[in-house]
Amino acid sequence: MLEELKKEVYSANMSLPKLGLVTFTWGNVSGIDREKGLFVIKPSGVEYDQLKPSDMVVVNLDGDVVEGELNPSSDTPTHAYLYRHFKNIGGITHTHSPWGVSFAAAKMDIPAVSTTHADTFYGDIPCVPALNEEQIRSAYELNTGKVIVSEFKRRGIDPDSVPAALVSQHGPFTWGKTPGNSVYNAKVLEVSAEISYHALQSTRSEIHVPQYLLDKHYYRKHGDNAYYGQKSPNEMKQTIDV
């Protein structure tokens, strides 16, 4: 079942250590087949150098295992909730990348202060509220998904235009059209977080990019008249070559 998607999700997971986005087993990637209502995700706690495509676990949108001998990632309920509520996404990545986590630990948004950021994220990457004790004790991973979706709704953020969130005192979640695209966005988030950190250390001035520059860089890649790169506008996307 879903053998090609398993290979795609496996390759996307294997790109995380290559890109310096994970240490030990601290990360996971999933990918969904919308027609079947099933997604594939990395198994929990398995070292990357021991992973095989056949180890990938198939689960339904309630987070129940449909196929696989290993336990799925402990973050499976978060992925399932995001897939149920962000209808356009095809892949999700979660990491504990250090620059992203530093903003999550400080409970700060990653501000859009450079065109590096603006090329991928149409605005600040939100840091969503920390879960309270009851949310953590009752259904930690499920409530992690709920707090992301709730904060995007509260702020009126389009999850297709800002395909990422920080969970306070936890770390980044990114998503995209494909598993590889979600990994690409995770790497851009990490680079943007490092840039923002250094910029914020260098000045006390307001350093957000102006709206017109944000518009220019985001829409030249993602707009109806996008012209960045070699593909036609309808084909344009950023992804990790997995």
N, C-alpha and C positions, 0 to 999 in steps of 0.2 A: 504493500500500500504506500502510495506517495513516494516511490523510490527516487525519482528525480528531485523532488523537494528535499528529501533527506540529504542527498548529495550537496544540494545548494546550501542548506542550513549547516551541514558539516563544514563545508569550505568557508562559509562566513565566520563560523566559530573559530576555525583554525587561523583566520586572519587577525584575530584579536591579539594574541601574543606577538605576532609579527609586527604589528603596529604599535606595540608598547602600551596597549590599553588594558591589559590584565596582568596580575601577578597571581601565581598559583592557579586556583580554580575560580577566581573572583570575577566571573562574568558569564554571560550567556547570550545566545542569539536564537531567535525563532523565526519561522516563516509560515504563512497561512495559505491554504487552498480555500478560497472563499466559496467556490461552488460546492465543495464537499463539507464545508463547515468544520474543518479539521486543521490543526496546526502542528508543526514539528518543532521540537525544542531539544536543546542539549540536556543530557542526563545530569543529575545532581552530583557535584563533588568529584567528577572524574577528571584526572589530569589530562591536559590537552595532548600530550605526547602518547597517550593511551587510547585516544578516541578513534572510532571508526564510523563511517557513514551508517552502518547497521546499528550503532548504539543510539542513534537519534530516536526520540520517543514521540509517538503520534498521540495527540490528545484532542478532545473535543472542546467546544467553547464554554463548557462548564468546568473544564480543567480535569476531566476524567480521562485516564489512560485508555486508549483504544488499541494501541499496538506498541510493544516494546518490553524488553525484559528488565530494564533498569528503571529506577525511579526518575521521573522528570525533574528538572530544575525546581528548587524550592520557590523560585519566583514565578512558577507557572500560573498561579491565580492572578498575578499582576498582569502578565501577558494576556491572559484570557479576557480580563476585564477591559483592557485597552482595545483589544480586537473587537469586542462587542460594542464599544462606544465610539471608537474612531474608525468609521466604516471604510475609509479609503486606504488604510495602511496595509502593507503586505509583509512587513518584517519589523521586528523589534530587537533592539540591543540594550543590554544592561551591563554596565561596567562599574568598577571602583577606581577609575583613572584618577591620578592624584590631583591634577589641577581642577578638574570638575568637582571632585570630592571636597577640595578646599573651600569652594564657594558653597557647596551644600552644607558643610560643617559650620560655616559662618551664617547660614540661612540667608544667603544673598543671591539675587538674580545674577546671571552673567550678562553684563551690559553690552549692548551693541556699540562698540567703540572703534571698530575698524571695518574696512571693506572685506577683510577675510571672513568676518562674522556675517556681514550683510549679504555676501554671495549665497549663503545657505539658509540663514535664519532671518525672517522679516521682523526683527525686533529683539528685545531682550529675551534670554532663555529664562523662564520663570523658575524660581525656587519655591516649591509648594510647601504648605505648612507641615510642621512635624506632627506625626501621629501622637495622640494622647495615650495614656496608659491602657484605657479600655480598648481602643482601636488595636493596639499592639497585642494585648492578651487574647482578644476574641478571634480575630482573623487578620493577622498582620499583613500578609502578602496581598490578600484581597483588598484590604483597606488602603494599601499603598496605591493600587490602581484607582480606587475610588477618589482618593484625595487629589491625584493628578487630574482626573477628568473634572472633578468639582472645581478645582482652581482655574482650569482653562475656561470653564463656563462662567465662573464669577468674574474673571478679568476680560471676557470676550475675546480670547485668543483663539485663532484658527489653528488647529493642530496640523493642518497641511502646510501652513506657511511657517510655523515654528515647530518643527518636528522633534522636539526635545523638551525634557523637564529635569530639574534636579529635585530629588526628595530630600528634605532637610535632614541633615546629620546622617545621610545614607549615601546617595550618589546619583549618577545620571541614568536616565532612560532616554533612548532615542528611537525613532521609528522612520519608516520610509516605504516606498513602493515595493521594495524587495528586501530580503535579508541583507544582501550586499549594500544596498542603499542605506539601510539603517546603520550598518557598520561605518560607512563613509561619514554619515552625520555624527556618529560618536567620535570619530577622529577630529572632525572639524570643531565639535564642541570642545574637545580637550585642547586643541591649539588656540581656540578663541579664549578659553578660560586662562591659559597661560599669558596670552597677550594682554587680556584685561587686567590680570593681577599686576603685571609689571607697569602698565599704564596708570593704574590707580595708585601705585606706590610713588609714581613720578610727579604727580600733580594733585592739587586740590580743586582744580578747575572742572567745570562740567565738560565732559569729553565724549558724550554720545555723538555718533555721526549724525549730521543733519538729515531731516526726513528726505530731502531730495536726493541725497547721496545713497541713503538706504534704498529708496525706490529704484534708483538707477542700477545698483549692483544686484539687487534681488530680482528685478523684473527682466534684466538682460539675460538671465539664466532661466527664469521660471515663468515669465509673462507670455501672453499670446503672441507677442512679436519678439520673442527671445532670439538673440543672435550670437550668443557665446558658443564656441565650439564648432564642431563639424556636422552635427546632426540637425535634422529639421526640428523646428520648435516642438512638435508633438512627440518627438522621440527623445528629447533632451532630458537627461537625469544624471545625477552623480552617483556613482556606485563604486564599491571596491571590486576589483576584478578577482573573482573567486573561481 
